Amino acid sequence: MRNKFTDHIFCAMDTETTGTDPSSGDRIVEVALVPIYKGKILYRGIYHSLVNPKIKIPAVIEKVHGIGNQQLQSAPDMEKVFEKIKAYMTKSIMVFHRAQFDLTFLDFAAKEVGTFLPTIRFLDTHEIAQYIFKERKTLPWLAKHYDLPQPTHRALDDAIVTAKVFLKMIKELEMDVTELVKTWSGEEW
């Protein structure tokens, strides 16, 4: 018997960064968390913030997401944003597209603010695509397949698209969604 995913609180999350490698100094510049409950996105519960990375964004990266150094000057730093992120993570099954990317950056961010990322239960729409389509798919491909808006490389837009893709995928799954839940305990690096 399939477990009703509506019994759980999920939270789609996306980040934008200064690059692709936190071990080389890249950092988070934007974060969005989109709660999902009983098969619906809870728009009033969304958390979204720019994050001052305290480093300069390379021009090539600014062209990808459109977030510039000037926009981030007055943004809160990760220390101020991290507690909010942590609160969502501890109360939800997190949903990412390409979870390893976001979770690695969040691990680095947690340690930089003097704490650890909590143990997180999560799902990855990139991996769920393997079950449904027999291969992993990009977020733009999934959005097009499900007739949803295309991701924009902005955290809020992409977290909402991820949430919508997740809701569509859950309807197609032939298994209990909790069978796909993984655990991240911040020990990956």
N, C-alpha and C positions, 0 to 999 in steps of 0.2 A: 504494500500500500504506500502510495506517495505521501510524504509529509507535506502539509500545507505550508508553503514558505511564509504565509501571512502570520504565522505564529512567532516569527522572529522580527527583530528590528535590524534592518540593514542600513548601511550608509555608504553611498558611492563617494569616492574621493579622487581628486586629481591635483597634481602640482605642476607648476611651471618652474623652470630652473635657469641658472646661468650657463648651463652646458649639460653634458651627459655623464660626468665622472666626479662624484663627490670626493673621492680619494685624491683627486688632483686640485681640489679647492672649489669646485662648482657647488652652488648652494641654491636653496629654494627661494623663489621670488614671489610666488603666488600659491595660495592653497584654497581649495573649496571642498566642503563636505555637504553631501545631499542625503538627508535621511529618507528612508523608505519604510513604510509600515502598512500592512494589510494591502499590499499590491499598489500602493499609491505613493507618489513623491510628496513629502511634507515640505512644501515650499516655504512655509513660515519658520521652519526649523533649520533652514540652510545657513551655513557659516561660510563666509568668503572674506579673504583678506589678502592684500599685497603684503609682502614681507621684505624688509630691508636686509639684503644679504651681506651688507658691509663690504662688498667688493663691487667692482664695475662689471656691467653686463657687456660682453663682446657685441659689436655691431651686427655680426652675422646671426647671433642668437636673438637680438632685439628684432631683427627682421622676421624671425619665426613667430614669436608670440606678441610682438608689438609693445612689450613692456620696456620702457626706457629708464635710464639711471635717474633722470629728473623726477619721474613718477614715484620712485622708491625712497627719495630723500626723507619724506615725512611719514613713510609707512612704518608700522611697528616692527621691531626686530623679532627674531624667532623666539627669544625668551618670553616675550609677551604673548605670542601666538600659540606657543607649544601647549600650554595648559588647556586651551580650548580644544585643540586637536586631540589631546590625550583623553579628554572627557568623552568625546564622540567615540573614540576607538574602544574605550573600555565598556561602553554600553551597547555596542553594535557588532554585527558581523559585517566587516568592511568589504566593499566591492571596489575592485580596481580593474583597469585595463592595463595589463603588463605590470602586475603587482611588484615584481622584483625591483623595478626602477624606482617607484615611489617609496617603497619600504626601505630601500638602501639609503635614499636621501633622508628619510625620516629618522633612520638609525643614526646617521651622522649628526643631524640636527639635535636629537635628544642628547647625545653625548656632549655636544658643544655647549648645551645649556646646563650641563651637569647632572643629567639624569639618564635613565634608560627608557627606551621605548617599551611600553607595556606588552605583555604577551597579547597577540592579536589573532583573532579568528577572522579569516578572510576568504573571499572568492575572487577569481580572476576571469573576467569575460573572455580574455584572450585564450585561456585554457578551456573554458566551457565550450568555446567554439569547436574545439577538438572533438568533443562528444557529439555535438550537433551536426557539424559539417565535415567531420573526419579530418580536419586540419585547422590550425590556428588562423584566425583572420584579424586584420587590422580593424581599428575602431572606425575609420572611414568606410571600409567595406561593410562592416556590420550595420552602421547607420544607414547606408544606402539599401542594404538588403531588407531592413525593417522599415524603410520609408520614413526615416527620421532625419532631422537636420544634421548637416555635416559638422564634425568637430572643428573648432577654430584655433586650437592651440592656446586657448585661455582656460584657466582652471575651472571657472564656474560653468562655462558652456560645455566643456568636455566632461565634467562630473555629471551634469544633467543628462548628456547624451549617454554616458556610461550607465546611469541609473535606468534610463528608458530601454537601452539595449538589454540590460539585465532582466528587466520585467518581461520583455518579449521572449528572452531565452528561457526563462523559468517555465513559461507556458509550453515550450517545446520539449523540455527535458523529460526523459523517460525514467528518471530516477529521483530519489529523494535528494533534494538540494543539499541537505546536511552531509551527504556522502562526499560532496565536493569541497567541503570546508577544510581549509588548511590552517596551520598555526605558524606564526612568525614570532620568535622569541628574542629577536634582536641579537642573535649570535651568528649571523650569516657571514660576518667579516671580522 
